[in-house]
Amino acid sequence: MQEVLLVKSDFERFPLWVEAFADFDIELRSWDDAGDSDGIDYAMVWQPEPHYLAQFKNLKVVFSVGAGIDHLRGEHYVPDGVPVVRMVDAGLTAGMTEFVVFNVLRFHRFMDVYGRNQRAGKWHEIMQVPADKRRIGILGAGELGSNAAAALVALNFSVQTWSRGEKQLPQIRSFFGGDQLSAFLASSDILVCLLPLTDATQDLINEDTLEKLPKGAFFINGGRGGQVDEQALLDALNSGRLAGAALDVFKTEPLPSDSPFWQHPKVFITPHVASMTTPASSSRHIVNNIQRLRDGKSLTHVADLQQGY
């Protein structure tokens, strides 16, 4: 009997997933048309409703549509004993690297300032800073962080990363652990957050950490909105502690229409699109793991729900 993959995706994207899996021996069913619950073998989800997955008694694996698994943390989301596999896909990684590089260059070359000057009809040159004198600090040295760091090194930036444990990356200075966070922040002219959301990273970007950045630093968040104390970030922007911010994620999404971020002159907003899961490439990651399970092999990129990544 053909195995079944249950997909939680918006109505417009579901046909793209069906097309992506067309050449593989697996049936796809939409979230709202699951059919016989005992016939579901796998689930591919983003922000499922609490308790929903518990009805599928033969569920073997839960695949996260996104790189993060914070949307699956909690006792009511994933049945006990069912492994969760993170989305690790070349397309997803490339998308995040593009987002980071674009915004680093945007701030590095003062394009945010030139944009404001254009709207004000102001012709004013700003002395350029050499790339090797611009220190880029990336919070997170996993798949996304290490790839973005390598791309920035190739552009001759001075790049450093911070992570929970020590990482050794070519041409990149590694900071790790709580004891080294202050030194990392103090030497980051542009701070990029690509960390997973965990208990330890909740509100990590706060008044204290922002104060440790060099005055006039920039902040780019492609991680999770829950990692930022938004009032502290606004205060830092308004005081001049930060010169600008590029924000793709927020504590409340969609971002409320009355949020001060919308009209803030130093803030660039995107609607959680820094990196998007593409069915054509992401399907291969899922198929590979299903085939490994069929062959009696271990799954790849299994998440630890307790740690949060």
C-alpha positions in Angstrom: 0.0 0.0 0.0 1.3 3.5 -0.9 2.4 5.6 2.1 0.7 8.9 2.8 2.2 12.3 3.6 -0.2 14.8 5.2 0.7 18.4 4.3 -0.2 21.5 6.1 0.2 24.2 3.5 -1.9 27.1 2.3 -4.4 26.4 -0.4 -2.4 28.0 -3.2 0.8 26.1 -2.4 -0.6 22.6 -2.0 -0.6 21.9 -5.8 3.0 22.9 -5.9 3.8 20.2 -3.3 1.8 17.6 -5.2 3.7 18.5 -8.3 7.0 18.3 -6.5 6.2 14.8 -5.2 4.7 13.5 -8.5 7.7 11.3 -9.4 7.9 9.7 -5.9 6.0 6.7 -4.5 4.0 8.6 -1.9 0.5 10.0 -1.8 -0.1 13.6 -0.6 -3.1 14.7 1.3 -4.1 18.2 2.4 -4.5 19.1 6.0 -8.2 19.6 5.6 -8.8 16.4 3.7 -6.8 13.8 5.7 -9.2 10.9 5.2 -8.6 7.8 7.3 -6.4 8.9 10.2 -4.9 5.4 10.5 -3.5 5.7 7.0 -1.3 8.7 7.6 2.4 7.8 7.7 4.1 11.2 7.7 3.1 14.8 8.3 4.8 17.9 6.9 3.7 20.9 8.9 4.0 24.5 9.9 2.3 25.7 13.1 -0.2 22.8 13.5 -3.1 23.1 15.9 -2.5 21.7 19.4 -3.6 18.0 19.7 -4.2 17.6 16.0 -1.4 15.2 15.2 -2.4 12.9 18.1 -5.2 11.4 16.0 -2.7 9.8 13.6 -1.8 6.6 15.4 0.6 5.3 12.8 2.5 8.6 12.3 6.2 7.8 11.8 7.8 11.2 11.3 6.9 14.9 11.5 8.7 17.1 9.0 9.0 20.8 9.8 8.3 23.0 6.7 10.7 25.6 8.0 14.2 25.5 9.4 13.0 26.3 12.9 11.0 23.9 15.1 9.8 26.4 17.7 6.3 26.0 16.3 6.3 22.4 17.3 7.6 22.8 20.9 5.1 22.0 23.6 3.5 18.8 24.9 0.4 19.1 22.7 2.0 19.4 19.2 4.0 16.2 18.5 2.9 12.8 19.8 5.4 11.1 22.2 8.0 9.1 20.4 7.5 10.6 17.0 10.7 12.2 15.6 10.8 15.7 14.2 13.0 16.4 11.2 14.2 20.0 10.6 14.1 21.4 7.1 17.6 21.5 5.8 17.5 22.4 2.1 20.0 24.1 -0.2 17.3 26.4 -1.5 16.3 27.5 2.0 19.9 28.1 3.0 20.6 30.0 -0.2 17.6 32.2 0.3 18.7 33.2 3.8 22.2 33.9 2.6 20.8 36.2 0.0 18.7 38.0 2.6 21.7 38.5 4.9 24.1 39.6 2.2 21.6 42.0 0.7 21.0 43.7 4.0 24.6 43.8 5.0 25.5 45.5 1.7 22.5 47.8 2.1 23.8 49.1 5.4 27.5 48.8 4.5 27.0 51.0 1.4 24.6 53.4 3.2 21.8 52.6 0.8 19.3 53.2 3.6 20.6 56.7 4.1 20.8 57.4 0.4 17.2 56.3 0.1 16.1 58.8 2.7 18.2 61.5 1.1 16.5 60.8 -2.3 13.1 61.2 -0.8 14.2 64.5 0.7 15.9 65.7 -2.5 19.2 65.8 -0.8 22.5 65.2 -2.7 25.2 64.2 -0.2 28.1 61.8 -0.5 29.1 59.6 2.3 32.7 58.3 2.6 32.8 54.6 1.9 34.2 52.1 4.6 36.4 49.3 3.2 34.7 45.9 3.6 37.5 44.5 5.7 37.0 47.3 8.2 33.3 46.4 8.6 32.9 43.8 11.3 29.9 41.4 10.8 28.7 39.4 13.8 26.4 36.5 13.1 24.5 35.0 16.0 24.2 31.4 15.1 26.8 29.2 13.3 24.6 26.4 12.1 23.6 25.6 8.5 22.2 29.1 7.9 24.8 31.1 9.8 27.8 29.4 8.5 26.7 29.7 4.9 25.9 33.4 5.2 29.3 33.9 7.0 31.2 32.2 4.1 29.4 34.4 1.6 30.4 37.5 3.5 34.0 36.4 3.8 34.1 36.0 0.0 33.1 39.7 -0.2 36.1 40.5 2.1 34.1 41.4 5.2 35.5 40.8 8.7 33.2 38.0 9.9 32.7 36.4 13.3 30.0 34.1 14.7 28.6 33.3 18.1 27.1 30.0 19.0 26.2 27.9 22.1 29.2 25.7 21.5 32.5 26.3 19.8 32.5 26.1 16.0 35.6 26.2 13.7 34.8 27.9 10.4 37.4 28.9 7.8 38.5 32.6 8.0 35.9 33.3 10.6 36.5 34.1 14.3 34.4 32.0 16.6 32.8 33.2 19.9 30.8 30.8 22.0 29.0 30.5 25.3 27.6 33.2 27.6 31.0 34.3 28.8 32.1 35.4 25.2 28.8 37.1 24.2 29.8 40.6 25.4 33.1 40.6 23.5 31.3 39.3 20.4 28.7 42.1 20.6 31.3 44.8 21.3 33.1 43.9 18.0 30.0 43.7 15.7 29.3 46.7 13.6 26.4 44.8 11.9 24.7 42.2 14.0 22.8 39.4 12.3 20.5 37.1 14.2 20.0 33.6 12.7 19.5 31.7 16.0 16.7 29.2 16.7 14.1 30.3 19.2 14.7 28.5 22.5 14.2 29.4 26.2 17.8 30.6 26.2 17.4 32.9 23.1 14.0 34.4 24.1 14.5 38.2 24.3 18.2 37.8 23.8 18.3 41.1 21.9 17.4 43.4 24.8 18.5 46.6 26.4 21.6 45.1 27.9 22.8 43.3 24.7 22.0 46.3 22.4 24.0 48.6 24.8 27.0 46.4 24.2 27.1 47.0 20.5 29.3 49.8 19.1 27.4 53.0 18.8 25.9 53.3 15.3 25.7 49.6 14.7 23.0 47.9 12.6 20.8 45.0 13.4 19.4 42.3 10.9 17.0 39.7 12.2 16.3 36.7 10.1 15.8 34.4 13.1 12.6 34.7 15.2 10.7 37.6 16.5 10.6 36.2 20.0 14.4 36.8 20.3 13.9 40.6 20.4 12.6 42.9 23.1 10.9 45.1 20.6 10.6 48.2 22.9 14.3 48.0 23.6 15.0 47.8 19.9 12.9 50.9 19.3 14.6 52.7 22.1 18.0 51.9 20.7 17.0 53.1 17.2 15.4 56.3 18.6 18.5 57.1 20.8 21.0 56.6 18.0 22.5 53.6 19.6 21.5 51.7 16.5 21.7 53.3 13.1 19.3 51.0 11.4 17.5 47.6 11.4 16.3 45.1 8.8 13.5 43.0 10.4 11.9 40.0 8.8 10.3 38.5 11.9 8.3 39.8 14.8 6.7 38.7 18.0 3.2 39.1 16.5 2.8 38.2 12.8 1.4 39.6 10.7 2.9 42.8 12.2 0.0 44.9 13.6 -0.9 48.0 11.5 -0.3 50.2 14.5 3.3 49.0 15.1 5.8 51.9 15.2 8.1 49.7 13.1 6.1 50.3 10.0 6.8 54.0 9.7 10.2 54.1 11.4 12.7 55.8 9.1 15.5 53.6 10.2 13.7 50.3 9.8 13.4 48.0 6.7 10.6 45.5 7.0 9.9 42.2 5.1 7.0 39.9 5.9 8.8 36.7 7.1 10.2 36.0 3.7 13.9 36.1 4.3 14.0 32.5 3.2 11.1 30.5 1.8 10.6 26.8 1.6 10.5 25.8 -2.1 8.6 22.6 -2.8 10.7 21.7 -5.8 13.9 21.5 -3.8 12.6 20.8 -0.3 10.7 17.7 -1.4 14.1 16.0 -2.0 15.0 16.4 1.7 11.8 14.8 2.8 11.9 12.0 0.2 15.5 11.2 1.2 14.5 10.7 4.8 11.4 8.6 4.0 13.6 6.4 1.8 16.2 6.1 4.7 13.4 5.0 7.0 12.2 2.4 4.5 15.8 1.1 4.3 16.2 0.9 8.0 18.6 3.7 8.2 18.7 6.6 10.7 16.9 9.9 9.8 19.0 13.0 9.1 18.6 16.4 10.8 16.4 15.1 13.7 15.5 17.9 16.0 15.8 17.9 19.8 12.5 19.5 21.0 13.8 20.0 24.4 16.8 22.1 23.2 14.7 23.8 20.5 16.8 22.9 17.4 
